[in-house]
Amino acid sequence: MSYSTADSLPRVTLDDVRGAQKMLTGVARMTAMEGSRYLSQLVGAPVHFKCENLQRTGSFKLRGAYVRIAGLLPEERAAGVVAASAGNHAQGVALASSLLGVRSTVFMPTGAPLPKVAATRDYGAEVRLHGQVVDETLAAAQEYAAETGAVFIHPFDHPDVIAGQGTVGLEILEQCPEVRTIVVGIGGGGLAAGIAVAVKALRPDVRIIGVQAAGAAAYPPSLAAGRPVSVDNPATMADGIKVGRPGDVPFRIVQEMVDEVRTVSESHLSSALLLCLERAKLVVEPAGASPVAALLSEPGTFEGPVVALLSGGNVDPLLMQRILRHGMAASGRYLAVTLRLTDRPGALATLLGVLSVADANVLDVSHVRTDPRLGLTEVEVELHLETKGPEHCAEVGRALREAGYTVID
């Protein structure tokens, strides 16, 4: 890697990314580029998905992890490597280490989804569960590195990792040479930085837009301050981009080369995941769906053709179930209402008759009779309904009101 005369941080160049691409030949797949008819109509220009959710290990992380570990000296390889991750980086390090014959230890939070823990073990890593949050897990991994001499493999704040992730940008230019805008999720910034290095060197006219979850958006305040700053208690369903502070090396690249960083809501994230599943038949995790969420939230602000990078597909099935329900609610396809009825025979049947006429499908019914807020002759009924969209939700609400019911929630 070359170094800047202005400071001590390493620079990442197009040659570094091209070197990483050669190193990854036969290791990382050139993942598919799929068109999205629905989003193309919404945006008013061609929209394509770059499907890194179909990469080996289920995310782009293998690219950077392999390049980083492959670049270690023989004595460093002999000492083994250690990483900390809740999922994608863990699996990337585990597989890369196995392919290179290097011993790996991965620290994961005690609450990490069991499928991710099992996959990391299956790829060959020794998994140690430690801490409730990733920051605690990270500290444990760094302590282990200091005690054992194992090399700590950072998920984003290293030039080799950034160069590896940048190979996605080279593939995008090859698969969609007419691209005008690339939309990519940002956590620590390694992926966006790598793509920016590769793309801006070859096509400086292409706009690169980064996307963060609004509840874990460290880049907007960092860019405003001109340096990486931390956000307290980042909170989002998109755990893959839930990073409290940008990395030093990727931050400078993002600052110089990424045209814009936007934020998206949890509702748009869940709607985006639902759209990927229903319309594109692609399983995508919330972080991977963040570019799609940005397209949904402000569709008229992108110059096409647009490439939205689906960075990963490792989502816990239980979380997927909750997110899909959230996405259905955000899309007006799921409605939860609470009503108070007179506790008499036939009251529930009458209510269900109103919903039947309104063509709302009842998924679940819950009765509460013992709440102190209720009168002696009252019962509270919570209904979960499947609906056909926002207009149908409004029709169901009108039907209930016209029948004399008061919706509490």
Salt bridges, closest charged atoms under 4 A:
ASP7 OD1 - ARG252 NH1 2.70
GLU52 OE2 - ARG63 NH2 2.82
GLU126 OE2 - ARG128 NE 2.98
ASP160 OD2 - HIS158 ND1 3.97
GLU171 OE1 - LYS50 NZ 2.67
GLU171 OE2 - ARG63 NH1 3.03
ASP205 OD2 - ARG180 NH1 2.53
ASP205 OD1 - ARG203 NE 2.93
ASP239 OD2 - LYS116 NZ 3.61
ASP248 OD1 - ARG245 NH2 2.97
GLU256 OE1 - ARG11 NH1 3.29
ASP259 OD2 - LYS200 NZ 2.87
GLU260 OE1 - ARG207 NH2 2.91
GLU260 OE2 - ARG262 NE 2.92
GLU278 OE2 - ARG333 NH2 2.88
GLU298 OE1 - ARG262 NH1 3.59
GLU303 OE2 - ARG180 NE 3.14
ASP343 OD2 - ARG369 NE 3.15
ASP359 OD2 - LYS388 NZ 2.26
ASP371 OD1 - ARG373 NE 2.97
GLU380 OE1 - ARG340 NE 3.51
GLU380 OE2 - ARG373 NH2 3.29
GLU382 OE2 - HIS384 NE2 2.98
